[in-house]
């Protein structure tokens, strides 16, 4: 199993950052067939075929942890770079 672990800073405040993560997660859900997305406090949990993880929104950073299995594990570099690009664009 391959794991992606990212911490990305933001200056949006928790409410705005959470809204941005909602938008980001919706796009990733469509692209990577994720489902079971639900918020517990400030942490969004998700899973899909070959992937599961969380996105935790803090006051000044976002923590992403994704476990990839199967074929998605082989795509780890692509998926990680896509997540980093989206975070950089949306949390700027």
PDB file of N, CA, C and O in Angstrom:
ATOM      1  N   UNK A   1       0.850  -1.176   0.000  1.00  0.00           N
ATOM      2  CA  UNK A   1       0.000   0.000   0.000  1.00  0.00           C
ATOM      3  C   UNK A   1       0.893   1.236   0.000  1.00  0.00           C
ATOM      4  O   UNK A   1       1.887   1.298   0.724  1.00  0.00           O
ATOM      5  N   UNK A   2       0.536   2.194  -0.800  1.00  0.00           N
ATOM      6  CA  UNK A   2       1.276   3.444  -0.931  1.00  0.00           C
ATOM      7  C   UNK A   2       0.525   4.546  -0.179  1.00  0.00           C
ATOM      8  O   UNK A   2      -0.704   4.597  -0.201  1.00  0.00           O
ATOM      9  N   UNK A   3       1.271   5.419   0.480  1.00  0.00           N
ATOM     10  CA  UNK A   3       0.645   6.481   1.280  1.00  0.00           C
ATOM     11  C   UNK A   3       1.143   7.843   0.815  1.00  0.00           C
ATOM     12  O   UNK A   3       2.337   8.045   0.596  1.00  0.00           O
ATOM     13  N   UNK A   4       0.212   8.761   0.670  1.00  0.00           N
ATOM     14  CA  UNK A   4       0.525  10.165   0.392  1.00  0.00           C
ATOM     15  C   UNK A   4       0.262  10.935   1.670  1.00  0.00           C
ATOM     16  O   UNK A   4      -0.809  10.809   2.265  1.00  0.00           O
ATOM     17  N   UNK A   5       1.221  11.724   2.093  1.00  0.00           N
ATOM     18  CA  UNK A   5       1.099  12.527   3.320  1.00  0.00           C
ATOM     19  C   UNK A   5       1.556  13.944   2.970  1.00  0.00           C
ATOM     20  O   UNK A   5       2.711  14.161   2.604  1.00  0.00           O
ATOM     21  N   UNK A   6       0.633  14.905   3.088  1.00  0.00           N
ATOM     22  CA  UNK A   6       0.932  16.291   2.721  1.00  0.00           C
ATOM     23  C   UNK A   6       0.426  17.216   3.818  1.00  0.00           C
ATOM     24  O   UNK A   6      -0.678  17.037   4.333  1.00  0.00           O
ATOM     25  N   UNK A   7       1.232  18.196   4.170  1.00  0.00           N
ATOM     26  CA  UNK A   7       0.795  19.316   5.013  1.00  0.00           C
ATOM     27  C   UNK A   7       1.006  20.573   4.194  1.00  0.00           C
ATOM     28  O   UNK A   7       2.105  20.829   3.701  1.00  0.00           O
ATOM     29  N   UNK A   8      -0.062  21.362   4.051  1.00  0.00           N
ATOM     30  CA  UNK A   8       0.012  22.561   3.225  1.00  0.00           C
ATOM     31  C   UNK A   8      -0.523  23.758   4.018  1.00  0.00           C
ATOM     32  O   UNK A   8      -1.635  23.700   4.544  1.00  0.00           O
ATOM     33  N   UNK A   9       0.253  24.834   4.108  1.00  0.00           N
ATOM     34  CA  UNK A   9      -0.198  25.998   4.873  1.00  0.00           C
ATOM     35  C   UNK A   9      -1.307  26.771   4.147  1.00  0.00           C
ATOM     36  O   UNK A   9      -1.447  26.696   2.927  1.00  0.00           O
ATOM     37  N   UNK A  10      -2.071  27.500   4.922  1.00  0.00           N
ATOM     38  CA  UNK A  10      -3.073  28.412   4.355  1.00  0.00           C
ATOM     39  C   UNK A  10      -3.267  29.575   5.313  1.00  0.00           C
ATOM     40  O   UNK A  10      -2.912  29.502   6.490  1.00  0.00           O
ATOM     41  N   UNK A  11      -3.841  30.655   4.779  1.00  0.00           N
ATOM     42  CA  UNK A  11      -4.154  31.832   5.592  1.00  0.00           C
ATOM     43  C   UNK A  11      -5.615  32.232   5.404  1.00  0.00           C
ATOM     44  O   UNK A  11      -5.963  33.407   5.514  1.00  0.00           O
ATOM     45  N   UNK A  12      -6.460  31.253   5.124  1.00  0.00           N
ATOM     46  CA  UNK A  12      -7.858  31.522   4.820  1.00  0.00           C
ATOM     47  C   UNK A  12      -8.768  31.533   6.035  1.00  0.00           C
ATOM     48  O   UNK A  12      -9.888  32.039   5.968  1.00  0.00           O
ATOM     49  N   UNK A  13      -8.304  30.987   7.130  1.00  0.00           N
ATOM     50  CA  UNK A  13      -9.185  30.770   8.271  1.00  0.00           C
ATOM     51  C   UNK A  13      -9.877  29.439   8.097  1.00  0.00           C
ATOM     52  O   UNK A  13     -10.045  28.974   6.969  1.00  0.00           O
ATOM     53  N   UNK A  14     -10.284  28.812   9.193  1.00  0.00           N
ATOM     54  CA  UNK A  14     -10.845  27.459   9.123  1.00  0.00           C
ATOM     55  C   UNK A  14     -12.115  27.333   8.284  1.00  0.00           C
ATOM     56  O   UNK A  14     -12.262  26.360   7.544  1.00  0.00           O
ATOM     57  N   UNK A  15     -13.032  28.291   8.381  1.00  0.00           N
ATOM     58  CA  UNK A  15     -14.297  28.176   7.649  1.00  0.00           C
ATOM     59  C   UNK A  15     -14.085  28.247   6.148  1.00  0.00           C
ATOM     60  O   UNK A  15     -14.618  27.425   5.404  1.00  0.00           O
ATOM     61  N   UNK A  16     -13.309  29.226   5.697  1.00  0.00           N
ATOM     62  CA  UNK A  16     -13.043  29.370   4.258  1.00  0.00           C
ATOM     63  C   UNK A  16     -12.217  28.179   3.759  1.00  0.00           C
ATOM     64  O   UNK A  16     -12.482  27.667   2.671  1.00  0.00           O
ATOM     65  N   UNK A  17     -11.238  27.737   4.522  1.00  0.00           N
ATOM     66  CA  UNK A  17     -10.426  26.589   4.119  1.00  0.00           C
ATOM     67  C   UNK A  17     -11.291  25.344   3.979  1.00  0.00           C
ATOM     68  O   UNK A  17     -11.104  24.549   3.058  1.00  0.00           O
ATOM     69  N   UNK A  18     -12.232  25.179   4.892  1.00  0.00           N
ATOM     70  CA  UNK A  18     -13.126  24.016   4.820  1.00  0.00           C
ATOM     71  C   UNK A  18     -13.983  24.072   3.547  1.00  0.00           C
ATOM     72  O   UNK A  18     -14.196  23.046   2.902  1.00  0.00           O
ATOM     73  N   UNK A  19     -14.467  25.242   3.193  1.00  0.00           N
ATOM     74  CA  UNK A  19     -15.256  25.397   1.964  1.00  0.00           C
ATOM     75  C   UNK A  19     -14.406  25.063   0.736  1.00  0.00           C
ATOM     76  O   UNK A  19     -14.882  24.412  -0.194  1.00  0.00           O
ATOM     77  N   UNK A  20     -13.166  25.503   0.737  1.00  0.00           N
ATOM     78  CA  UNK A  20     -12.252  25.205  -0.374  1.00  0.00           C
ATOM     79  C   UNK A  20     -12.002  23.698  -0.459  1.00  0.00           C
ATOM     80  O   UNK A  20     -11.985  23.135  -1.553  1.00  0.00           O
ATOM     81  N   UNK A  21     -11.810  23.053   0.674  1.00  0.00           N
ATOM     82  CA  UNK A  21     -11.574  21.602   0.694  1.00  0.00           C
ATOM     83  C   UNK A  21     -12.810  20.859   0.200  1.00  0.00           C
ATOM     84  O   UNK A  21     -12.681  19.837  -0.473  1.00  0.00           O
ATOM     85  N   UNK A  22     -13.999  21.350   0.519  1.00  0.00           N
ATOM     86  CA  UNK A  22     -15.230  20.750  -0.007  1.00  0.00           C
ATOM     87  C   UNK A  22     -15.213  20.751  -1.535  1.00  0.00           C
ATOM     88  O   UNK A  22     -15.511  19.740  -2.171  1.00  0.00           O
ATOM     89  N   UNK A  23     -14.859  21.905  -2.117  1.00  0.00           N
ATOM     90  CA  UNK A  23     -14.799  22.031  -3.576  1.00  0.00           C
ATOM     91  C   UNK A  23     -13.731  21.100  -4.157  1.00  0.00           C
ATOM     92  O   UNK A  23     -13.976  20.395  -5.136  1.00  0.00           O
ATOM     93  N   UNK A  24     -12.567  21.107  -3.553  1.00  0.00           N
ATOM     94  CA  UNK A  24     -11.465  20.260  -4.003  1.00  0.00           C
ATOM     95  C   UNK A  24     -11.856  18.785  -3.933  1.00  0.00           C
ATOM     96  O   UNK A  24     -11.619  18.035  -4.879  1.00  0.00           O
ATOM     97  N   UNK A  25     -12.444  18.375  -2.832  1.00  0.00           N
ATOM     98  CA  UNK A  25     -12.824  16.977  -2.634  1.00  0.00           C
ATOM     99  C   UNK A  25     -13.882  16.544  -3.650  1.00  0.00           C
ATOM    100  O   UNK A  25     -13.847  15.409  -4.127  1.00  0.00           O
ATOM    101  N   UNK A  26     -14.813  17.426  -3.983  1.00  0.00           N
ATOM    102  CA  UNK A  26     -15.840  17.091  -4.970  1.00  0.00           C
ATOM    103  C   UNK A  26     -15.199  16.799  -6.325  1.00  0.00           C
ATOM    104  O   UNK A  26     -15.594  15.857  -7.011  1.00  0.00           O
ATOM    105  N   UNK A  27     -14.213  17.604  -6.707  1.00  0.00           N
ATOM    106  CA  UNK A  27     -13.509  17.371  -7.962  1.00  0.00           C
ATOM    107  C   UNK A  27     -12.715  16.079  -7.948  1.00  0.00           C
ATOM    108  O   UNK A  27     -12.739  15.318  -8.915  1.00  0.00           O
ATOM    109  N   UNK A  28     -12.010  15.831  -6.850  1.00  0.00           N
ATOM    110  CA  UNK A  28     -11.237  14.593  -6.732  1.00  0.00           C
ATOM    111  C   UNK A  28     -12.158  13.378  -6.699  1.00  0.00           C
ATOM    112  O   UNK A  28     -11.809  12.319  -7.220  1.00  0.00           O
ATOM    113  N   UNK A  29     -13.340  13.529  -6.084  1.00  0.00           N
ATOM    114  CA  UNK A  29     -14.299  12.426  -6.018  1.00  0.00           C
ATOM    115  C   UNK A  29     -14.747  12.024  -7.416  1.00  0.00           C
ATOM    116  O   UNK A  29     -14.846  10.836  -7.724  1.00  0.00           O
ATOM    117  N   UNK A  30     -15.019  13.014  -8.261  1.00  0.00           N
ATOM    118  CA  UNK A  30     -15.427  12.708  -9.635  1.00  0.00           C
ATOM    119  C   UNK A  30     -14.280  12.062 -10.408  1.00  0.00           C
ATOM    120  O   UNK A  30     -14.477  11.085 -11.131  1.00  0.00           O
ATOM    121  N   UNK A  31     -13.099  12.611 -10.249  1.00  0.00           N
ATOM    122  CA  UNK A  31     -11.950  12.144 -11.032  1.00  0.00           C
ATOM    123  C   UNK A  31     -11.479  10.748 -10.621  1.00  0.00           C
ATOM    124  O   UNK A  31     -11.097   9.944 -11.471  1.00  0.00           O
ATOM    125  N   UNK A  32     -11.507  10.459  -9.302  1.00  0.00           N
ATOM    126  CA  UNK A  32     -10.974   9.192  -8.813  1.00  0.00           C
ATOM    127  C   UNK A  32     -12.040   8.277  -8.211  1.00  0.00           C
ATOM    128  O   UNK A  32     -11.714   7.342  -7.480  1.00  0.00           O
ATOM    129  N   UNK A  33     -13.313   8.543  -8.514  1.00  0.00           N
ATOM    130  CA  UNK A  33     -14.428   7.696  -8.061  1.00  0.00           C
ATOM    131  C   UNK A  33     -14.429   7.495  -6.544  1.00  0.00           C
ATOM    132  O   UNK A  33     -14.571   6.370  -6.065  1.00  0.00           O
ATOM    133  N   UNK A  34     -14.272   8.571  -5.802  1.00  0.00           N
ATOM    134  CA  UNK A  34     -14.327   8.503  -4.347  1.00  0.00           C
ATOM    135  C   UNK A  34     -15.778   8.611  -3.893  1.00  0.00           C
ATOM    136  O   UNK A  34     -16.603   9.230  -4.564  1.00  0.00           O
ATOM    137  N   UNK A  35     -16.075   8.015  -2.769  1.00  0.00           N
ATOM    138  CA  UNK A  35     -17.425   8.085  -2.197  1.00  0.00           C
ATOM    139  C   UNK A  35     -17.290   8.015  -0.683  1.00  0.00           C
ATOM    140  O   UNK A  35     -16.180   8.016  -0.151  1.00  0.00           O
ATOM    141  N   UNK A  36     -18.392   7.956  -0.011  1.00  0.00           N
ATOM    142  CA  UNK A  36     -18.351   7.853   1.442  1.00  0.00           C
ATOM    143  C   UNK A  36     -17.702   9.064   2.085  1.00  0.00           C
ATOM    144  O   UNK A  36     -17.097   8.952   3.151  1.00  0.00           O
ATOM    145  N   UNK A  37     -17.822  10.227   1.443  1.00  0.00           N
ATOM    146  CA  UNK A  37     -17.194  11.433   1.988  1.00  0.00           C
ATOM    147  C   UNK A  37     -18.075  11.998   3.093  1.00  0.00           C
ATOM    148  O   UNK A  37     -19.264  12.245   2.893  1.00  0.00           O
ATOM    149  N   UNK A  38     -17.475  12.198   4.261  1.00  0.00           N
ATOM    150  CA  UNK A  38     -18.226  12.797   5.362  1.00  0.00           C
ATOM    151  C   UNK A  38     -17.283  13.554   6.286  1.00  0.00           C
ATOM    152  O   UNK A  38     -16.134  13.164   6.494  1.00  0.00           O
ATOM    153  N   UNK A  39     -17.798  14.638   6.828  1.00  0.00           N
ATOM    154  CA  UNK A  39     -17.043  15.472   7.759  1.00  0.00           C
ATOM    155  C   UNK A  39     -17.282  14.988   9.183  1.00  0.00           C
ATOM    156  O   UNK A  39     -18.414  14.701   9.573  1.00  0.00           O
ATOM    157  N   UNK A  40     -16.212  14.903   9.943  1.00  0.00           N
ATOM    158  CA  UNK A  40     -16.261  14.693  11.382  1.00  0.00           C
ATOM    159  C   UNK A  40     -15.462  15.845  11.971  1.00  0.00           C
ATOM    160  O   UNK A  40     -14.232  15.850  11.920  1.00  0.00           O
ATOM    161  N   UNK A  41     -16.164  16.811  12.524  1.00  0.00           N
ATOM    162  CA  UNK A  41     -15.474  18.015  12.976  1.00  0.00           C
ATOM    163  C   UNK A  41     -14.862  18.719  11.782  1.00  0.00           C
ATOM    164  O   UNK A  41     -15.558  19.031  10.817  1.00  0.00           O
ATOM    165  N   UNK A  42     -13.567  18.970  11.842  1.00  0.00           N
ATOM    166  CA  UNK A  42     -12.860  19.645  10.753  1.00  0.00           C
ATOM    167  C   UNK A  42     -12.071  18.669   9.880  1.00  0.00           C
ATOM    168  O   UNK A  42     -11.124  19.067   9.201  1.00  0.00           O
ATOM    169  N   UNK A  43     -12.460  17.401   9.897  1.00  0.00           N
ATOM    170  CA  UNK A  43     -11.771  16.382   9.104  1.00  0.00           C
ATOM    171  C   UNK A  43     -12.739  15.724   8.134  1.00  0.00           C
ATOM    172  O   UNK A  43     -13.785  15.208   8.528  1.00  0.00           O
ATOM    173  N   UNK A  44     -12.372  15.753   6.862  1.00  0.00           N
ATOM    174  CA  UNK A  44     -13.157  15.105   5.820  1.00  0.00           C
ATOM    175  C   UNK A  44     -12.575  13.721   5.574  1.00  0.00           C
ATOM    176  O   UNK A  44     -11.402  13.588   5.227  1.00  0.00           O
ATOM    177  N   UNK A  45     -13.396  12.692   5.753  1.00  0.00           N
ATOM    178  CA  UNK A  45     -12.984  11.310   5.502  1.00  0.00           C
ATOM    179  C   UNK A  45     -13.570  10.878   4.160  1.00  0.00           C
ATOM    180  O   UNK A  45     -14.682  11.266   3.802  1.00  0.00           O
ATOM    181  N   UNK A  46     -12.812  10.072   3.428  1.00  0.00           N
ATOM    182  CA  UNK A  46     -13.294   9.589   2.142  1.00  0.00           C
ATOM    183  C   UNK A  46     -12.729   8.205   1.853  1.00  0.00           C
ATOM    184  O   UNK A  46     -11.751   7.770   2.460  1.00  0.00           O
ATOM    185  N   UNK A  47     -13.370   7.534   0.915  1.00  0.00           N
ATOM    186  CA  UNK A  47     -12.859   6.247   0.446  1.00  0.00           C
ATOM    187  C   UNK A  47     -13.380   6.025  -0.963  1.00  0.00           C
ATOM    188  O   UNK A  47     -14.347   6.650  -1.397  1.00  0.00           O
ATOM    189  N   UNK A  48     -12.735   5.146  -1.643  1.00  0.00           N
ATOM    190  CA  UNK A  48     -13.121   4.788  -3.000  1.00  0.00           C
ATOM    191  C   UNK A  48     -12.440   3.493  -3.364  1.00  0.00           C
ATOM    192  O   UNK A  48     -11.764   2.878  -2.539  1.00  0.00           O
ATOM    193  N   UNK A  49     -12.618   3.089  -4.582  1.00  0.00           N
ATOM    194  CA  UNK A  49     -12.001   1.847  -5.038  1.00  0.00           C
ATOM    195  C   UNK A  49     -10.488   2.060  -5.094  1.00  0.00           C
ATOM    196  O   UNK A  49      -9.983   2.762  -5.971  1.00  0.00           O
ATOM    197  N   UNK A  50      -9.776   1.454  -4.158  1.00  0.00           N
ATOM    198  CA  UNK A  50      -8.327   1.554  -4.132  1.00  0.00           C
ATOM    199  C   UNK A  50      -7.774   2.751  -3.388  1.00  0.00           C
ATOM    200  O   UNK A  50      -6.566   2.987  -3.421  1.00  0.00           O
ATOM    201  N   UNK A  51      -8.628   3.518  -2.714  1.00  0.00           N
ATOM    202  CA  UNK A  51      -8.137   4.692  -1.983  1.00  0.00           C
ATOM    203  C   UNK A  51      -9.008   4.972  -0.771  1.00  0.00           C
ATOM    204  O   UNK A  51     -10.220   4.755  -0.795  1.00  0.00           O
ATOM    205  N   UNK A  52      -8.374   5.455   0.286  1.00  0.00           N
ATOM    206  CA  UNK A  52      -9.095   5.948   1.455  1.00  0.00           C
ATOM    207  C   UNK A  52      -8.197   6.956   2.147  1.00  0.00           C
ATOM    208  O   UNK A  52      -6.972   6.879   2.057  1.00  0.00           O
ATOM    209  N   UNK A  53      -8.813   7.894   2.832  1.00  0.00           N
ATOM    210  CA  UNK A  53      -7.988   8.877   3.511  1.00  0.00           C
ATOM    211  C   UNK A  53      -8.791   9.963   4.191  1.00  0.00           C
ATOM    212  O   UNK A  53      -9.990   9.834   4.441  1.00  0.00           O
ATOM    213  N   UNK A  54      -8.079  11.036   4.480  1.00  0.00           N
ATOM    214  CA  UNK A  54      -8.685  12.163   5.177  1.00  0.00           C
ATOM    215  C   UNK A  54      -8.003  13.461   4.779  1.00  0.00           C
ATOM    216  O   UNK A  54      -6.859  13.482   4.324  1.00  0.00           O
ATOM    217  N   UNK A  55      -8.745  14.536   4.967  1.00  0.00           N
ATOM    218  CA  UNK A  55      -8.221  15.892   4.822  1.00  0.00           C
ATOM    219  C   UNK A  55      -8.648  16.642   6.074  1.00  0.00           C
ATOM    220  O   UNK A  55      -9.836  16.888   6.282  1.00  0.00           O
ATOM    221  N   UNK A  56      -7.682  17.005   6.904  1.00  0.00           N
ATOM    222  CA  UNK A  56      -7.963  17.710   8.160  1.00  0.00           C
ATOM    223  C   UNK A  56      -7.625  19.182   7.986  1.00  0.00           C
ATOM    224  O   UNK A  56      -6.517  19.532   7.581  1.00  0.00           O
ATOM    225  N   UNK A  57      -8.591  20.039   8.296  1.00  0.00           N
ATOM    226  CA  UNK A  57      -8.411  21.484   8.173  1.00  0.00           C
ATOM    227  C   UNK A  57      -8.050  22.057   9.530  1.00  0.00           C
ATOM    228  O   UNK A  57      -8.816  21.945  10.487  1.00  0.00           O
ATOM    229  N   UNK A  58      -6.884  22.669   9.605  1.00  0.00           N
ATOM    230  CA  UNK A  58      -6.442  23.342  10.819  1.00  0.00           C
ATOM    231  C   UNK A  58      -6.539  24.846  10.646  1.00  0.00           C
ATOM    232  O   UNK A  58      -6.898  25.329   9.572  1.00  0.00           O
ATOM    233  N   UNK A  59      -6.225  25.576  11.685  1.00  0.00           N
ATOM    234  CA  UNK A  59      -6.289  27.025  11.638  1.00  0.00           C
ATOM    235  C   UNK A  59      -5.338  27.650  10.640  1.00  0.00           C
ATOM    236  O   UNK A  59      -5.632  28.706  10.080  1.00  0.00           O
ATOM    237  N   UNK A  60      -4.195  27.009  10.410  1.00  0.00           N
ATOM    238  CA  UNK A  60      -3.224  27.575   9.471  1.00  0.00           C
ATOM    239  C   UNK A  60      -2.608  26.552   8.522  1.00  0.00           C
ATOM    240  O   UNK A  60      -1.671  26.874   7.792  1.00  0.00           O
ATOM    241  N   UNK A  61      -3.129  25.310   8.525  1.00  0.00           N
ATOM    242  CA  UNK A  61      -2.665  24.334   7.545  1.00  0.00           C
ATOM    243  C   UNK A  61      -3.729  23.280   7.277  1.00  0.00           C
ATOM    244  O   UNK A  61      -4.715  23.156   8.003  1.00  0.00           O
ATOM    245  N   UNK A  62      -3.494  22.526   6.209  1.00  0.00           N
ATOM    246  CA  UNK A  62      -4.361  21.421   5.822  1.00  0.00           C
ATOM    247  C   UNK A  62      -3.478  20.180   5.780  1.00  0.00           C
ATOM    248  O   UNK A  62      -2.384  20.203   5.216  1.00  0.00           O
ATOM    249  N   UNK A  63      -3.959  19.110   6.376  1.00  0.00           N
ATOM    250  CA  UNK A  63      -3.227  17.845   6.400  1.00  0.00           C
ATOM    251  C   UNK A  63      -3.992  16.833   5.548  1.00  0.00           C
ATOM    252  O   UNK A  63      -5.163  16.548   5.801  1.00  0.00           O
ATOM    253  N   UNK A  64      -3.313  16.298   4.539  1.00  0.00           N
ATOM    254  CA  UNK A  64      -3.904  15.302   3.646  1.00  0.00           C
ATOM    255  C   UNK A  64      -3.175  13.979   3.860  1.00  0.00           C
ATOM    256  O   UNK A  64      -1.945  13.930   3.853  1.00  0.00           O
ATOM    257  N   UNK A  65      -3.938  12.918   4.048  1.00  0.00           N
ATOM    258  CA  UNK A  65      -3.358  11.572   4.152  1.00  0.00           C
ATOM    259  C   UNK A  65      -4.222  10.637   3.313  1.00  0.00           C
ATOM    260  O   UNK A  65      -5.422  10.496   3.548  1.00  0.00           O
ATOM    261  N   UNK A  66      -3.585  10.002   2.330  1.00  0.00           N
ATOM    262  CA  UNK A  66      -4.299   9.113   1.425  1.00  0.00           C
ATOM    263  C   UNK A  66      -3.550   7.789   1.330  1.00  0.00           C
ATOM    264  O   UNK A  66      -2.347   7.765   1.069  1.00  0.00           O
ATOM    265  N   UNK A  67      -4.263   6.698   1.542  1.00  0.00           N
ATOM    266  CA  UNK A  67      -3.712   5.360   1.338  1.00  0.00           C
ATOM    267  C   UNK A  67      -4.204   4.872  -0.019  1.00  0.00           C
ATOM    268  O   UNK A  67      -5.406   4.849  -0.284  1.00  0.00           O
ATOM    269  N   UNK A  68      -3.268   4.485  -0.870  1.00  0.00           N
ATOM    270  CA  UNK A  68      -3.594   4.015  -2.203  1.00  0.00           C
ATOM    271  C   UNK A  68      -3.264   2.540  -2.324  1.00  0.00           C
ATOM    272  O   UNK A  68      -2.185   2.103  -1.923  1.00  0.00           O
ATOM    273  N   UNK A  69      -4.171   1.790  -2.864  1.00  0.00           N
ATOM    274  CA  UNK A  69      -3.933   0.374  -3.088  1.00  0.00           C
ATOM    275  C   UNK A  69      -4.100   0.044  -4.559  1.00  0.00           C
ATOM    276  O   UNK A  69      -4.567   0.871  -5.342  1.00  0.00           O
ATOM    277  N   UNK A  70      -3.727  -1.135  -4.918  1.00  0.00           N
ATOM    278  CA  UNK A  70      -3.933  -1.611  -6.287  1.00  0.00           C
ATOM    279  C   UNK A  70      -3.305  -0.714  -7.332  1.00  0.00           C
ATOM    280  O   UNK A  70      -2.187  -0.225  -7.174  1.00  0.00           O
ATOM    281  N   UNK A  71      -4.044  -0.514  -8.393  1.00  0.00           N
ATOM    282  CA  UNK A  71      -3.556   0.282  -9.520  1.00  0.00           C
ATOM    283  C   UNK A  71      -3.308   1.745  -9.138  1.00  0.00           C
ATOM    284  O   UNK A  71      -2.407   2.384  -9.681  1.00  0.00           O
ATOM    285  N   UNK A  72      -4.095   2.268  -8.216  1.00  0.00           N
ATOM    286  CA  UNK A  72      -3.880   3.659  -7.806  1.00  0.00           C
ATOM    287  C   UNK A  72      -2.525   3.840  -7.138  1.00  0.00           C
ATOM    288  O   UNK A  72      -1.925   4.911  -7.227  1.00  0.00           O
ATOM    289  N   UNK A  73      -2.044   2.805  -6.472  1.00  0.00           N
ATOM    290  CA  UNK A  73      -0.724   2.880  -5.869  1.00  0.00           C
ATOM    291  C   UNK A  73       0.361   3.143  -6.901  1.00  0.00           C
ATOM    292  O   UNK A  73       1.347   3.826  -6.623  1.00  0.00           O
ATOM    293  N   UNK A  74       0.170   2.597  -8.089  1.00  0.00           N
ATOM    294  CA  UNK A  74       1.124   2.836  -9.180  1.00  0.00           C
ATOM    295  C   UNK A  74       1.058   4.268  -9.693  1.00  0.00           C
ATOM    296  O   UNK A  74       2.017   4.771 -10.280  1.00  0.00           O
ATOM    297  N   UNK A  75      -0.069   4.917  -9.470  1.00  0.00           N
ATOM    298  CA  UNK A  75      -0.259   6.298  -9.928  1.00  0.00           C
ATOM    299  C   UNK A  75       0.069   7.322  -8.839  1.00  0.00           C
ATOM    300  O   UNK A  75      -0.253   8.502  -8.981  1.00  0.00           O
ATOM    301  N   UNK A  76       0.695   6.884  -7.771  1.00  0.00           N
ATOM    302  CA  UNK A  76       0.970   7.765  -6.628  1.00  0.00           C
ATOM    303  C   UNK A  76       1.608   9.091  -7.023  1.00  0.00           C
ATOM    304  O   UNK A  76       1.121  10.134  -6.586  1.00  0.00           O
ATOM    305  N   UNK A  77       2.679   9.110  -7.830  1.00  0.00           N
ATOM    306  CA  UNK A  77       3.301  10.400  -8.163  1.00  0.00           C
ATOM    307  C   UNK A  77       2.327  11.356  -8.862  1.00  0.00           C
ATOM    308  O   UNK A  77       2.318  12.554  -8.575  1.00  0.00           O
ATOM    309  N   UNK A  78       1.521  10.834  -9.766  1.00  0.00           N
ATOM    310  CA  UNK A  78       0.548  11.661 -10.474  1.00  0.00           C
ATOM    311  C   UNK A  78      -0.517  12.208  -9.517  1.00  0.00           C
ATOM    312  O   UNK A  78      -0.842  13.394  -9.552  1.00  0.00           O
ATOM    313  N   UNK A  79      -1.046  11.345  -8.675  1.00  0.00           N
ATOM    314  CA  UNK A  79      -2.085  11.754  -7.726  1.00  0.00           C
ATOM    315  C   UNK A  79      -1.536  12.767  -6.728  1.00  0.00           C
ATOM    316  O   UNK A  79      -2.192  13.766  -6.431  1.00  0.00           O
ATOM    317  N   UNK A  80      -0.341  12.516  -6.211  1.00  0.00           N
ATOM    318  CA  UNK A  80       0.267  13.442  -5.254  1.00  0.00           C
ATOM    319  C   UNK A  80       0.511  14.810  -5.882  1.00  0.00           C
ATOM    320  O   UNK A  80       0.240  15.835  -5.257  1.00  0.00           O
ATOM    321  N   UNK A  81       1.022  14.835  -7.113  1.00  0.00           N
ATOM    322  CA  UNK A  81       1.277  16.125  -7.754  1.00  0.00           C
ATOM    323  C   UNK A  81      -0.023  16.867  -8.043  1.00  0.00           C
ATOM    324  O   UNK A  81      -0.065  18.095  -7.971  1.00  0.00           O
ATOM    325  N   UNK A  82      -1.084  16.131  -8.369  1.00  0.00           N
ATOM    326  CA  UNK A  82      -2.389  16.760  -8.598  1.00  0.00           C
ATOM    327  C   UNK A  82      -2.940  17.367  -7.305  1.00  0.00           C
ATOM    328  O   UNK A  82      -3.467  18.480  -7.318  1.00  0.00           O
ATOM    329  N   UNK A  83      -2.821  16.654  -6.211  1.00  0.00           N
ATOM    330  CA  UNK A  83      -3.282  17.184  -4.916  1.00  0.00           C
ATOM    331  C   UNK A  83      -2.475  18.429  -4.545  1.00  0.00           C
ATOM    332  O   UNK A  83      -3.047  19.438  -4.132  1.00  0.00           O
ATOM    333  N   UNK A  84      -1.161  18.363  -4.689  1.00  0.00           N
ATOM    334  CA  UNK A  84      -0.307  19.521  -4.374  1.00  0.00           C
ATOM    335  C   UNK A  84      -0.656  20.726  -5.236  1.00  0.00           C
ATOM    336  O   UNK A  84      -0.726  21.851  -4.741  1.00  0.00           O
ATOM    337  N   UNK A  85      -0.876  20.489  -6.530  1.00  0.00           N
ATOM    338  CA  UNK A  85      -1.232  21.587  -7.437  1.00  0.00           C
ATOM    339  C   UNK A  85      -2.557  22.222  -7.014  1.00  0.00           C
ATOM    340  O   UNK A  85      -2.671  23.446  -6.942  1.00  0.00           O
ATOM    341  N   UNK A  86      -3.547  21.391  -6.738  1.00  0.00           N
ATOM    342  CA  UNK A  86      -4.849  21.911  -6.317  1.00  0.00           C
ATOM    343  C   UNK A  86      -4.754  22.692  -5.009  1.00  0.00           C
ATOM    344  O   UNK A  86      -5.347  23.763  -4.883  1.00  0.00           O
ATOM    345  N   UNK A  87      -4.017  22.166  -4.043  1.00  0.00           N
ATOM    346  CA  UNK A  87      -3.857  22.871  -2.767  1.00  0.00           C
ATOM    347  C   UNK A  87      -3.161  24.216  -2.975  1.00  0.00           C
ATOM    348  O   UNK A  87      -3.576  25.228  -2.412  1.00  0.00           O
ATOM    349  N   UNK A  88      -2.110  24.221  -3.779  1.00  0.00           N
ATOM    350  CA  UNK A  88      -1.374  25.466  -4.042  1.00  0.00           C
ATOM    351  C   UNK A  88      -2.244  26.517  -4.695  1.00  0.00           C
ATOM    352  O   UNK A  88      -2.185  27.695  -4.340  1.00  0.00           O
ATOM    353  N   UNK A  89      -3.061  26.086  -5.662  1.00  0.00           N
ATOM    354  CA  UNK A  89      -3.943  27.026  -6.367  1.00  0.00           C
ATOM    355  C   UNK A  89      -5.087  27.511  -5.486  1.00  0.00           C
ATOM    356  O   UNK A  89      -5.402  28.701  -5.481  1.00  0.00           O
ATOM    357  N   UNK A  90      -5.701  26.617  -4.755  1.00  0.00           N
ATOM    358  CA  UNK A  90      -6.926  26.954  -4.030  1.00  0.00           C
ATOM    359  C   UNK A  90      -6.707  27.553  -2.643  1.00  0.00           C
ATOM    360  O   UNK A  90      -7.559  28.290  -2.146  1.00  0.00           O
ATOM    361  N   UNK A  91      -5.578  27.246  -2.019  1.00  0.00           N
ATOM    362  CA  UNK A  91      -5.341  27.755  -0.671  1.00  0.00           C
ATOM    363  C   UNK A  91      -4.395  28.951  -0.656  1.00  0.00           C
ATOM    364  O   UNK A  91      -3.923  29.357   0.406  1.00  0.00           O
ATOM    365  N   UNK A  92      -4.119  29.510  -1.819  1.00  0.00           N
ATOM    366  CA  UNK A  92      -3.202  30.656  -1.914  1.00  0.00           C
ATOM    367  C   UNK A  92      -3.821  31.913  -1.343  1.00  0.00           C
ATOM    368  O   UNK A  92      -3.187  32.968  -1.343  1.00  0.00           O
TER     369      UNK A  92
END
